[in-house]
Amino acid sequence: MFFRRFLSLLLALVATAFAFPAAAAAIVDAAAVKAAQARGAIIWDMRATPLYRKGHIPGAVSIGDAGAVLRNPVTEDFIDTAQIEKILGNAGIDPAREIIVYADRGSPFAYFGRLTLRYFGADNVSVLHDGIEGWQEAGNPVETADAQRPAVALKLTPRPELIASTEDVVTRSKSGAVQIIDARTSGEYLGNDVRAIRGGHIPGALNIPYEQNWRDPETNAKMSRRQVPDNKGAGLAPTDALKALYAKLDPNKETVVYCQSGVRAAETAAVLETLGFNKVKVYDSSWLGYASRLDAPVERETFFNVGAMNGRLASMQRKIDEMEKMIGELHTNHGAKPACPAGKVC
């Protein structure tokens, strides 16, 4: 009896010692970030440099506006891997380490950071959804001085199996072998808001704008109208509400999420992972890539009217020219000296 109990205990200890570490949570809170800091995790601030220098999590590194720095400004695809190796390496952002990424509360660019790191080899990367606001609301300090980490020499190997390509989406959407979520606005989905060569959506795609993952999807609009004092509404919705939001989808079926260029889709993909969807891919090229593939079928198809756009631009330029002329005349008249009265020395 004693020997059997001893053997069971020994086997349990061996199993624990060689167990694989649990997968990193896709989305974490401020308390988890503090715990990660204590473990020596890398903290990456995805925001533009001026915002970073106004206040960031102590020790957080920055490369500036990562969504702009790491992507081609025209295609919005990743720049060359060699360039990304240099940029991340110089900042000390090593995908082999535990990493927390953040931006403002609810920002999809934080999730783009997670997608980038996972695509280039990271397995232990999480997002602080509540961002810098959530960090401060939890009573944590910020710093304004640029944080520095030792540079690292990186050799990144992309993992294309983690994202969907245009060819994959065109082929598999026709067969119905995959469920597709369009994370763009309803205007983009319906072809009323055209932001590529064509408007509309991938046939069969379910439109769930990424803001629907928030407690209040109208937060950004309300802030722009000054109807709310802050972005607390962009906090993640409760789990039950999120489950109801995606109730029409099968968690065990492959799910592809797309938007305009993969950024908004990255947020929805991470939310789906937290709900137990185990075959989620971001269509990285998203609508920019799909719309330019003219043989790809589109529902609610509309085309971008270049002539109309040029006409509007020309009209705007004429108005600008007229305003500049008026301002110039006002400046000239205001600066002109008054006539000198007779008999006076001016």
Residue, then its C-alpha position, 0 to 999 in steps of 0.5 A: m500500500f505504501f509503495r503504491r501511494f509513493l509511486s502515485l505521488l512520484l508520478a504526479l510530481v514528474a507530470t507536474a515538472f514536465a507539464f506544458p505551461a498553460a496558454a496565455a490568456a488573450i485578454v487580461d486586467a491591470a492586476a494580471v499586468k502587475a503580476a506579469q511585471a513582477r515575473g519580468a514580462i515585457i510591456w509594449d505600449m502601442r500608442a503614438t509617441p506623444l501619447y506614450r510620453k504623456g504617461h505610460i505604464p512604468g517600464a513599457v517600451s514603445i516604437g511609436d504608432a505601431g499600426a503605422v510603423l509595422r505596416n505598408p501605408v498603401t496596402e496596410d500589410f506587414i512591411d518586410t520581416a527583416q525591417i520588423e526584426k530590426i524595429l522590434g529588436n532595437a526596442g527589446i521586444d522579443p516574441a520568445r518572452e512573455i509580453i503584455v500589449y496595450a493602448d487606449r481602452g478598447s483600442p483594436f491596435a493593442y490587439f493588432g500588436r498581439l496578432t503581430l507578435r503571435y504571427f512572428g512566433a510569440d506564444n505568451v502574449s496578452v492584451l490589457h483591454d482597459g489600456i492605460e485608463g484601466w491601469q490608472e483607474a486601478g491606482n497604478p502609477v505612470e511614467t513619462a520618461d522613455a523606457q529602454r530595454p536591451a536590444v536583441a538580435l531577432k530572427l523571426t519566422p512568420r506563422p502563416e497558419l495563424i492567419a487567412s490569406t485571400e486565396d483561402v477566403v475566396t476558395r473556402s467561402k465559396s464552399g461554405a467550409v468556414q464561418i466568417i465574421d465581418a467586424r466593420t461598420s454596417g455602412e461598410y458591410l452594406g456597401n454604403d461606405v466604400r473604403a477600397i476599390r469595391g464596397g460590400h461584403i464577403p458572401g455569407a459573412l455575419n456583420i458584428p462590428y468590433e465595438q459590439n464587444w464593448r459594454d457600450p458600442e456607441t462609446n466613440a460616437k458619444m465621446s465625439r459628441r461630448q455626451v460622455p466624459d470618458n471611454k469607460g463604455a469601451g470596456l469589455a462586455p460581460t461574458d454572458a453578453l458576448k456569448a449571446l452576441y456570437a450565439k449563432l456561430d459554432p465554436n468548433k468550426e473554423t472562424v475567419v474574422y476580417c475588417q478593412s485591414g485586419v486591425r479591428a478583426a484582431e480584437t474580435a478574434a481575441v474575444l472569440e478565443t476567450l469564449g472557447f472558439n478554438k479555430v479562429k483566424v484573422y484575414d490579415s489583408s481583409w477587405l483591402g485584399y478581397a475587394s482588389r481580387l475582382d473575381a472574388p464574389v461580393e454581396r451588396e457590391t458597389f464600386f469606388n467612383v474615382g471621377a466623383m472623388n476627383g470632382r469633390l477634391a477639386s471643389m474642396q480645393r476651390k473653396i480652400d483657395e477662396m478662403e485663403k484669398m479672403i484671409g489674405e485680403l482681411h490681413t492686408n486691409h487690417g494691416a493697412k495704415p489709416a490715411c493721414p489727416a490734413g496738416k498732421v505728420c504721420 
